[in-house]
Structures are given as structure tokens and as C-alpha cells.
């Protein structure tokens, strides 16, 4: 399914952070600020490249070139990843979100290309980048259900009703889990708004 890249908000926030650091940092913290700016610049470059890969995938999808769209996103998930800081080895949270989102889109594309097993692997890999309750985890669980829907259809076409039934049951479970995660995300957001507006904690 063709959709716009989701990295634009993160890009905007990072641009503001870099600009703010450059304008307001006191002399005593200039070195720290400069280090953060380098890291942020690396992250901005990564997010920009990721958006470009999503745009490339969009164009290829518009041309009904699903293998080409898959190839573009495979290049995205293979890109070198800047760390969260100069001393950290783990990727920045924004990168984890980009990777989770890209894996979900890859899985959807692989389903269209009748590569159900490849789609399942993409979902599993994506979930490693979204271990906590978030939109990205919920979306990956939704895609897991789509993958099992496709698997059930393949089993049914192959005359394997028992396997098809089991795959449909897994799909329903994944869809229910996706709803639970997204409802938790919504509840957490609403709770945060109540607290900011002076409501009861």
C-alpha cells in the first residue's frame, strides 16, 4: 500500500533542536553542543535518506513495480545507522521507529508479491525494533495478521483446510493484539493531556 514516509515529523524536530543548540548554547557547553549537532546532523542525514528510499518505493509502486519497491526498502533497512550519541552503540530511537515502519511496509509488499514467509520474517525483525507499546508495534501486529490472512488463503487454495483455519486464528489473535496496543497508546496520550490540562493524576 502506497503511503507517505513517516520520518518528516522527526526531521522537523531534529532541525529545531540543532538550530536551538547553535543559537543558545553557553560557551561552557559549546563542546557538548557541537558534539550533539554532529550526531543530530548524522541522524538528519539518515532520516532524509530513509525518506528518499520511501519516495523511491512509492514511485515504483505507482509503476506496479513491486519488486523494485521491495528493493528500495531493502536498501533502507541495510543503511548504516548513526548511534544515539557519540559514545553510544545503540541506534537513536528515531532510527528504531524508521526500521520498524520500513519492515512493516516491506512485509505488506512481500504479501503482494506472494512471499508470505519473507513477509513473516520482516514482521519478526520489525518487532525487535518496537519492543514497547507504540504505534509502530501495533502496526506491525496488524501486518502480522495480514500476513496470516494471506497464508490462510494459500493453504485454502492448496486444499489444506486445517492449516488455513489455524492461520486465520493466528490472524485474528494478531489483529486483537494490534487493537490492544493502539488502544493503550491512545489511552496514554489522553492521560497525558489530562495531566497537562490540570486534571487529576
N, C-alpha and C positions, 0 to 999 in steps of 0.2 A: 504494500500500500504506500503510495507516494505521499510524503509528508515533509514539512519544512524541518530543517535541523533544529535541535533544541538547545544549542550551545549559545545562542545570541544573548540571553539574559546574563549568563556567566561572563561573557565577553564584556558586556557593558559595565558590570560591577567591577571587574578587574581593571578596566580602563579608568574608572573613577578612583579606585584605590591607588593606582600608580600615580595619577595626577595629584591626588591629595598628599601622598607621601612626598612628592617632589616639591610641593609648594609650602608645606607646613612643618617639615622635619627640622627640629633644632639642630644646631651644629654638633652637639654632643651625641646625637643619634644618627648623624648623617651616614656613617658607615653601615649601620644596620639597615637604614632606609635604602641605601644604594644596593645592598645585597638583596633586599626584598624586591626592589624594582627589577633586578636582573632575573630573579626567579619568576616574578609576575610576567615579565616580557617573554620568557620561555613558555610559560603557561598560555599566554595570549597567542603565541605562535602555534602552539599545539591545537588550541581550540579553533583557531582560524583554519588550519589545515583540515581539521575534522569537519568543519562546516563545508569546506570546499569539496571534500570527499562525498558528503551527503548530497550536495548540489549535483555532483557528477552522477551519483546514483539516481537522483531524480530525473536528470536528462536521459539517462539510459533507460529508465523505466518508461518514460514518455515515448521512447522509440521501441518499446516492447523488447528491450534487450535485458532480460532478467539476469542472464549470466554476467553481463557487463556490470550491472548494478551490484551484484554479489562481489565481483572482483574489486570494485571501488571500495566497498566496505571492508573487505578482507585486508586491503592495504591500510585502511584506517586503523583497524584493531592491531595491526602489526607495527604501527609507527612507534619510534622511541618515545618514552614518556618522561617528561621532567618530574623531578621529585617535588614534594610539598615545600621543601626548603633546601638550602644548600647543604645542610648536614643530615637531612632525612633521606631514607632509601625508598620509602613508600610513595606511590603517586599521590598527587593532590586529590582532594575529594571530588573536585570538578571533573578530573580525568576518570575517576571511577564511574561517575554518572554517565560520561560520554561513552565509556566502554560498555556499560550495562545497556544503554539505549541502542548502541550500534549492534550489539549481539541480538537484541530483541528484533531489530529490523532485519538483520541477516536471517534470523530464523523464519520470519514471515516470508522473505524472498525465497528461501530454500523450500518452504512448503509449496510455493507457486511453481518451483522447479521440480517438484516431486521428490525432493531429497529430505524425507522425513527424519532419517537418522542424523543427517547433518544438522537439521533444524533443532533436534533434541540436544545435540552437543552444544550448539550455540546458546540455548536456553540455560543449560547447566553451567557453562562458562560465565554467562551474564550474571547469574545469581551469585557467583563468587565476588562480583564487583558491587553487589547490592545486598549485603547480608542483613541490613537493618530495615525496619519499617520505613518505606518510602514509596513515592510514586513509581520509581524505577523497578523496585522489587515487585510491586503489584502488577505492573505492566508485563514483566517477564512471566509471572504466573499466569496471566491472561494468555500470553502467547504459548505457554506450555499447554494450555487447554486447546488452543487452536491446533497445535502440533498433534495432540492425541486425537482430535477430531479427524484430522487428515489420515492418521494411522488407522483409525477405526474404519474409515471409508475404504482404505486399501485392503484391510482384512476382509471386509464385506465383499469387495469385488473379487477377492481370491477364494471366496467360499469358506471363510473361517469365522463363523458367527460367534463362537465363544471368545476368540481373541478380539473381535470387533466390540463385543459387549464390554469386555474388560477395559479396552481403550476408551470407550465412551464414558465409563465410570470414572476413569482417571481424569478425563477432560472435565467432567462435572466437578470433581474434587478441586482441580486447579482453578476453575472459574470461581468456586466458592472461596478459596483461599485468596484469590485476587481481590474479590469484593471485600473480604475481611481486612486485608491490608489497606486498601484505599479508604475504607470507612475509618480505619484507625488514623490515617493521615489527615482526613477531613476533620475528625474529632479533635485531634491535636492542634490543628490550625485554628479551629473555632475556640478551643480552650485558651489558646494564646491571645486571641483577640479579646476575649472576655477579661483576661488579666490586664491587658494594656488599657482597656476602657474603664478599669476600676471596679470590675465585678468581683465577686467572691472568688478566692483562690481555689 
